[in-house]
Amino acid sequence: QLQLVESGGGLVQSGGSLRLSCVTSGFGFKLDYYAIGWFRQAPGKEREGVSCISNSGSITRYADSVKGRFTISRDNAKNMVYLQMNSLKPEDTAVYYCAADRRSINACYFAKSVYDHWGQGTQVTVSS
């Protein structure tokens, strides 16, 4: 069973930075086979895609709202995926989730339906 665990969330002032980590594990698991997405859900809102990275790391995508501020990266040898978040704004406040997609090869998508495995989330709060 594939497991994903997010960490790195917290309270930060507007303009600050956080780096989220997603550690992946499971019997026989190899991160190389999975595209990874970062999503977030604010209170009363739908879960939305923030960023994703293909299994090889060659393709990355960002929501318009975070372009130029967030950077996704992965270290397949360590089974880790990161989301560096800079210039944070109060509207970035949400629970952030990482998710794994086994089916997409050299691609990644923001459609939640393609992701089979989800972490439990980590809270990010940005104060004004």
Residue, then its C-alpha position, 0 to 999 in steps of 0.5 A: q500500500l502506497q503511503l504519502v505523508e506531507s510535512g512542512g506546513g505552519l504559520v507564516q507572515s505574508g511574504g514569507s516562505l515555506r517548503l512542504s515535503c511529501v515522503t512516499s513509501g510502500f512495499g515494492f514502491k518506486l517513486d520513479y513510476y509516479a507523477i505527483g501533484w500538490f493540491r490545496q483546499a481552503p475552508g468552504k472551497e473545492r480542492e484545487g491543483v497547485s502544482c504537479i511534476s511528471n514521473s521523470g521530473s521533466i514536466t512541471r505545471y503550476a496553477d496561474s495563482v502560484k506561478g513564479r512563487f512556487t517551485i515543485s521538485r522531486d528526489n526519486a532516490k529519496n522518495m521525496v517531493y517538495l513544494q517550495m513556496n515563496s512570497l506567500k499570500p493570505e489567499d494561499t492559506a489552505v490544507y495542502y495535500c500531495a497525491a500520486d498518479r501511477r498511470s500518467i507517463n511523462a505527464c502530469y495533470f490537475a484532474k483529481s480523478v487521476y490520482d489514486h493515493w493521497g496524503q493526509g494534508t498539512q496546514v498552511t496559514v499565511s497571516s496578513 
